[in-house]
Amino acid sequence: MPAYELRSGGDVKNKKQSVADLKYRRLTELNARLKEDLDRPRVKVSEAAMSY
């Protein structure tokens, strides 16, 4: 009968942590892009219609 080794639970915890880090980084980058979009100067519809 083969001898089985016990797996350490730390590997699963590290994987979950890295997935959480990736999600956090993606959300942070998305948040930065959305803030840049908000900071972009806007043209009012009435001004755009006058220039057309």
DANOR-V980516 format. One record per residue. N is the residue number from 1. RES is the residue in three letters. SS is DSSP state (H for helix, E for strand, C for the rest). PSI is psi in radians with two decimals (none if undefined). Layout:
# DANOR-V980516
n->N res->RES ss->SS psi->PSI
n->N res->RES ss->SS psi->PSI
This chain:
# DANOR-V980516
n->1 res->MET ss->C psi->2.24
n->2 res->PRO ss->C psi->2.60
n->3 res->ALA ss->C psi->2.20
n->4 res->TYR ss->C psi->2.47
n->5 res->GLU ss->C psi->2.53
n->6 res->LEU ss->C psi->2.35
n->7 res->ARG ss->C psi->2.51
n->8 res->SER ss->C psi->2.46
n->9 res->GLY ss->C psi->-0.13
n->10 res->GLY ss->H psi->-0.52
n->11 res->ASP ss->H psi->-0.75
n->12 res->VAL ss->H psi->-0.72
n->13 res->LYS ss->H psi->-0.72
n->14 res->ASN ss->H psi->-0.68
n->15 res->LYS ss->H psi->-0.78
n->16 res->LYS ss->H psi->-0.68
n->17 res->GLN ss->H psi->-0.72
n->18 res->SER ss->H psi->-0.62
n->19 res->VAL ss->H psi->-0.74
n->20 res->ALA ss->H psi->-0.69
n->21 res->ASP ss->H psi->-0.72
n->22 res->LEU ss->H psi->-0.77
n->23 res->LYS ss->H psi->-0.76
n->24 res->TYR ss->H psi->-0.75
n->25 res->ARG ss->H psi->-0.73
n->26 res->ARG ss->H psi->-0.74
n->27 res->LEU ss->H psi->-0.66
n->28 res->THR ss->H psi->-0.75
n->29 res->GLU ss->H psi->-0.72
n->30 res->LEU ss->H psi->-0.74
n->31 res->ASN ss->H psi->-0.72
n->32 res->ALA ss->H psi->-0.73
n->33 res->ARG ss->H psi->-0.72
n->34 res->LEU ss->H psi->-0.65
n->35 res->LYS ss->H psi->-0.69
n->36 res->GLU ss->H psi->-0.71
n->37 res->ASP ss->H psi->-0.71
n->38 res->LEU ss->H psi->-0.60
n->39 res->ASP ss->H psi->-0.25
n->40 res->ARG ss->C psi->2.35
n->41 res->PRO ss->C psi->2.46
n->42 res->ARG ss->C psi->2.64
n->43 res->VAL ss->C psi->2.25
n->44 res->LYS ss->C psi->2.62
n->45 res->VAL ss->H psi->-0.69
n->46 res->SER ss->H psi->-0.66
n->47 res->GLU ss->H psi->-0.69
n->48 res->ALA ss->H psi->-0.66
n->49 res->ALA ss->H psi->-0.58
n->50 res->MET ss->H psi->-0.55
n->51 res->SER ss->H psi->-0.14
n->52 res->TYR ss->C psi->none
